[in-house]
């Protein structure tokens, strides 16, 4: 494999792998964040009419 081929495949791989990796990371952290928020705010006992009357 020549250096030109190596860098061509490296560039193509990075162009494909970086966005895919970023989306996967975002999806994983979003799921963790949502579960953490549900765990924290699910236990609080605030009436829904107080939170919806803001505005």
N, CA, C and O atoms as CSV, one atom per row, in Angstrom:
chain,resi,resn,atom,element,x,y,z
A,1,UNK,N,N,0.850,-1.185,0.000
A,1,UNK,CA,C,0.000,0.000,0.000
A,1,UNK,C,C,0.889,1.240,0.000
A,1,UNK,O,O,1.786,1.383,0.832
A,2,UNK,N,N,0.628,2.106,-0.924
A,2,UNK,CA,C,1.442,3.313,-1.041
A,2,UNK,C,C,0.983,4.357,-0.011
A,2,UNK,O,O,-0.131,4.274,0.508
A,3,UNK,N,N,1.835,5.325,0.276
A,3,UNK,CA,C,1.421,6.382,1.215
A,3,UNK,C,C,0.193,7.154,0.738
A,3,UNK,O,O,-0.616,7.600,1.552
A,4,UNK,N,N,0.051,7.313,-0.575
A,4,UNK,CA,C,-1.122,8.008,-1.092
A,4,UNK,C,C,-2.405,7.245,-0.781
A,4,UNK,O,O,-3.410,7.829,-0.377
A,5,UNK,N,N,-2.350,5.916,-0.978
A,5,UNK,CA,C,-3.523,5.106,-0.662
A,5,UNK,C,C,-3.830,5.137,0.834
A,5,UNK,O,O,-4.988,5.230,1.241
A,6,UNK,N,N,-2.779,5.058,1.640
A,6,UNK,CA,C,-2.970,5.068,3.083
A,6,UNK,C,C,-3.681,6.348,3.534
A,6,UNK,O,O,-4.646,6.288,4.297
A,7,UNK,N,N,-3.214,7.483,3.071
A,7,UNK,CA,C,-3.821,8.739,3.488
A,7,UNK,C,C,-5.201,8.944,2.882
A,7,UNK,O,O,-6.055,9.595,3.483
A,8,UNK,N,N,-5.426,8.388,1.684
A,8,UNK,CA,C,-6.747,8.461,1.093
A,8,UNK,C,C,-7.737,7.664,1.930
A,8,UNK,O,O,-8.820,8.161,2.242
A,9,UNK,N,N,-7.383,6.433,2.299
A,9,UNK,CA,C,-8.263,5.615,3.124
A,9,UNK,C,C,-8.425,6.215,4.520
A,9,UNK,O,O,-9.511,6.156,5.097
A,10,UNK,N,N,-7.361,6.787,5.062
A,10,UNK,CA,C,-7.452,7.437,6.365
A,10,UNK,C,C,-8.421,8.619,6.330
A,10,UNK,O,O,-9.233,8.797,7.238
A,11,UNK,N,N,-8.325,9.419,5.277
A,11,UNK,CA,C,-9.218,10.573,5.140
A,11,UNK,C,C,-10.662,10.138,4.988
A,11,UNK,O,O,-11.549,10.684,5.644
A,12,UNK,N,N,-10.907,9.155,4.125
A,12,UNK,CA,C,-12.275,8.666,3.926
A,12,UNK,C,C,-12.809,8.074,5.220
A,12,UNK,O,O,-13.961,8.306,5.585
A,13,UNK,N,N,-11.971,7.308,5.913
A,13,UNK,CA,C,-12.394,6.716,7.175
A,13,UNK,C,C,-12.746,7.752,8.210
A,13,UNK,O,O,-13.742,7.611,8.919
A,14,UNK,N,N,-11.935,8.802,8.309
A,14,UNK,CA,C,-12.227,9.851,9.283
A,14,UNK,C,C,-13.488,10.628,8.922
A,14,UNK,O,O,-14.268,11.000,9.798
A,15,UNK,N,N,-13.680,10.868,7.636
A,15,UNK,CA,C,-14.881,11.587,7.204
A,15,UNK,C,C,-16.139,10.796,7.546
A,15,UNK,O,O,-17.181,11.378,7.847
A,16,UNK,N,N,-16.039,9.468,7.498
A,16,UNK,CA,C,-17.193,8.628,7.808
A,16,UNK,C,C,-17.292,8.366,9.307
A,16,UNK,O,O,-18.382,8.457,9.872
A,17,UNK,N,N,-16.182,8.042,9.963
A,17,UNK,CA,C,-16.222,7.584,11.346
A,17,UNK,C,C,-16.464,8.705,12.359
A,17,UNK,O,O,-17.128,8.479,13.371
A,18,UNK,N,N,-15.949,9.887,12.113
A,18,UNK,CA,C,-16.118,10.962,13.092
A,18,UNK,C,C,-17.590,11.364,13.261
A,18,UNK,O,O,-18.045,11.442,14.402
A,19,UNK,N,N,-18.351,11.621,12.207
A,19,UNK,CA,C,-19.767,11.949,12.411
A,19,UNK,C,C,-20.573,10.796,13.011
A,19,UNK,O,O,-21.456,11.017,13.840
A,20,UNK,N,N,-20.268,9.566,12.592
A,20,UNK,CA,C,-20.987,8.416,13.140
A,20,UNK,C,C,-20.673,8.271,14.627
A,20,UNK,O,O,-21.572,8.035,15.435
A,21,UNK,N,N,-19.409,8.410,14.983
A,21,UNK,CA,C,-19.020,8.337,16.392
A,21,UNK,C,C,-19.652,9.440,17.213
A,21,UNK,O,O,-20.063,9.209,18.350
A,22,UNK,N,N,-19.735,10.632,16.654
A,22,UNK,CA,C,-20.347,11.749,17.374
A,22,UNK,C,C,-21.837,11.505,17.598
A,22,UNK,O,O,-22.362,11.802,18.671
A,23,UNK,N,N,-22.511,10.969,16.600
A,23,UNK,CA,C,-23.940,10.683,16.769
A,23,UNK,C,C,-24.177,9.601,17.807
A,23,UNK,O,O,-25.092,9.706,18.624
A,24,UNK,N,N,-23.346,8.554,17.775
A,24,UNK,CA,C,-23.489,7.490,18.766
A,24,UNK,C,C,-23.224,8.012,20.168
A,24,UNK,O,O,-23.954,7.681,21.102
A,25,UNK,N,N,-22.188,8.823,20.323
A,25,UNK,CA,C,-21.862,9.389,21.633
A,25,UNK,C,C,-22.988,10.282,22.134
A,25,UNK,O,O,-23.346,10.245,23.311
A,26,UNK,N,N,-23.543,11.084,21.230
A,26,UNK,CA,C,-24.638,11.972,21.614
A,26,UNK,C,C,-25.865,11.169,22.026
A,26,UNK,O,O,-26.553,11.530,22.981
A,27,UNK,N,N,-26.141,10.079,21.306
A,27,UNK,CA,C,-27.302,9.255,21.630
A,27,UNK,C,C,-27.137,8.579,22.985
A,27,UNK,O,O,-28.086,8.496,23.765
A,28,UNK,N,N,-25.922,8.095,23.261
A,28,UNK,CA,C,-25.669,7.421,24.539
A,28,UNK,C,C,-25.763,8.413,25.689
A,28,UNK,O,O,-26.390,8.127,26.709
A,29,UNK,N,N,-25.148,9.572,25.531
A,29,UNK,CA,C,-25.187,10.546,26.610
A,29,UNK,C,C,-26.593,11.126,26.773
A,29,UNK,O,O,-26.985,11.473,27.888
A,30,UNK,N,N,-27.355,11.238,25.689
A,30,UNK,CA,C,-28.726,11.724,25.789
A,30,UNK,C,C,-29.575,10.743,26.589
A,30,UNK,O,O,-30.382,11.155,27.422
A,31,UNK,N,N,-29.398,9.455,26.343
A,31,UNK,CA,C,-30.162,8.452,27.088
A,31,UNK,C,C,-29.791,8.491,28.570
A,31,UNK,O,O,-30.663,8.404,29.434
A,32,UNK,N,N,-28.499,8.623,28.860
A,32,UNK,CA,C,-28.077,8.704,30.264
A,32,UNK,C,C,-28.630,9.960,30.925
A,32,UNK,O,O,-29.089,9.913,32.066
A,33,UNK,N,N,-28.587,11.089,30.208
A,33,UNK,CA,C,-29.080,12.348,30.766
A,33,UNK,C,C,-30.585,12.277,31.006
A,33,UNK,O,O,-31.065,12.733,32.044
A,34,UNK,N,N,-31.317,11.723,30.079
A,34,UNK,CA,C,-32.756,11.624,30.255
A,34,UNK,C,C,-33.122,10.725,31.429
A,34,UNK,O,O,-34.033,11.039,32.195
A,35,UNK,N,N,-32.412,9.606,31.570
A,35,UNK,CA,C,-32.708,8.724,32.696
A,35,UNK,C,C,-32.353,9.393,34.017
A,35,UNK,O,O,-33.058,9.219,35.010
A,36,UNK,N,N,-31.261,10.158,34.035
A,36,UNK,CA,C,-30.876,10.857,35.251
A,36,UNK,C,C,-31.909,11.931,35.601
A,36,UNK,O,O,-32.265,12.089,36.769
A,37,UNK,N,N,-32.390,12.666,34.598
A,37,UNK,CA,C,-33.393,13.693,34.849
A,37,UNK,C,C,-34.715,13.087,35.313
A,37,UNK,O,O,-35.365,13.627,36.208
A,38,UNK,N,N,-35.115,11.972,34.712
A,38,UNK,CA,C,-36.338,11.304,35.154
A,38,UNK,C,C,-36.187,10.825,36.591
A,38,UNK,O,O,-37.127,10.896,37.382
A,39,UNK,N,N,-35.003,10.341,36.919
A,39,UNK,CA,C,-34.765,9.858,38.270
A,39,UNK,C,C,-34.827,11.012,39.274
A,39,UNK,O,O,-35.404,10.863,40.352
A,40,UNK,N,N,-34.243,12.148,38.931
A,40,UNK,CA,C,-34.227,13.284,39.851
A,40,UNK,C,C,-35.589,13.965,39.942
A,40,UNK,O,O,-36.084,14.197,41.045
A,41,UNK,N,N,-36.194,14.284,38.818
A,41,UNK,CA,C,-37.426,15.058,38.824
A,41,UNK,C,C,-38.663,14.184,38.930
A,41,UNK,O,O,-39.757,14.701,39.157
A,42,UNK,N,N,-38.523,12.896,38.776
A,42,UNK,CA,C,-39.656,12.000,38.958
A,42,UNK,C,C,-40.006,11.846,40.415
A,42,UNK,O,O,-41.153,11.551,40.750
A,43,UNK,N,N,-39.024,12.043,41.299
A,43,UNK,CA,C,-39.257,11.874,42.728
A,43,UNK,C,C,-39.821,13.145,43.358
A,43,UNK,O,O,-40.433,13.084,44.425
A,44,UNK,N,N,-39.624,14.288,42.718
A,44,UNK,CA,C,-40.137,15.538,43.286
A,44,UNK,C,C,-41.655,15.575,43.142
A,44,UNK,O,O,-42.203,15.117,42.140
A,45,UNK,N,N,-42.321,16.116,44.140
A,45,UNK,CA,C,-43.779,16.133,44.160
A,45,UNK,C,C,-44.289,17.553,43.961
A,45,UNK,O,O,-44.863,18.141,44.878
A,46,UNK,N,N,-44.083,18.102,42.779
A,46,UNK,CA,C,-44.615,19.436,42.470
A,46,UNK,C,C,-45.907,19.267,41.693
A,46,UNK,O,O,-45.958,18.486,40.742
A,47,UNK,N,N,-46.958,19.989,42.083
A,47,UNK,CA,C,-48.207,19.895,41.335
A,47,UNK,C,C,-48.035,20.397,39.911
A,47,UNK,O,O,-47.340,21.391,39.700
A,48,UNK,N,N,-48.640,19.750,38.934
A,48,UNK,CA,C,-48.451,20.153,37.536
A,48,UNK,C,C,-49.071,21.504,37.218
A,48,UNK,O,O,-48.633,22.161,36.273
A,49,UNK,N,N,-50.085,21.949,37.980
A,49,UNK,CA,C,-50.726,23.224,37.645
A,49,UNK,C,C,-49.815,24.410,37.969
A,49,UNK,O,O,-49.925,25.447,37.315
A,50,UNK,N,N,-48.926,24.294,38.951
A,50,UNK,CA,C,-48.010,25.379,39.255
A,50,UNK,C,C,-46.944,25.543,38.171
A,50,UNK,O,O,-46.580,26.664,37.818
A,51,UNK,N,N,-46.446,24.418,37.642
A,51,UNK,CA,C,-45.390,24.520,36.648
A,51,UNK,C,C,-45.925,24.975,35.291
A,51,UNK,O,O,-45.183,25.566,34.506
A,52,UNK,N,N,-47.217,24.707,35.000
A,52,UNK,CA,C,-47.746,25.093,33.695
A,52,UNK,C,C,-48.304,26.510,33.687
A,52,UNK,O,O,-48.601,27.041,32.616
A,53,UNK,N,N,-48.457,27.143,34.866
A,53,UNK,CA,C,-49.023,28.478,34.901
A,53,UNK,C,C,-47.990,29.575,34.735
A,53,UNK,O,O,-48.335,30.756,34.771
A,54,UNK,N,N,-46.708,29.201,34.549
A,54,UNK,CA,C,-45.670,30.220,34.342
A,54,UNK,C,C,-45.817,30.800,32.940
A,54,UNK,O,O,-46.056,30.056,31.988
A,55,UNK,N,N,-45.680,32.100,32.801
A,55,UNK,CA,C,-45.692,32.673,31.476
A,55,UNK,C,C,-46.566,33.785,31.330
A,55,UNK,O,O,-46.661,34.357,30.244
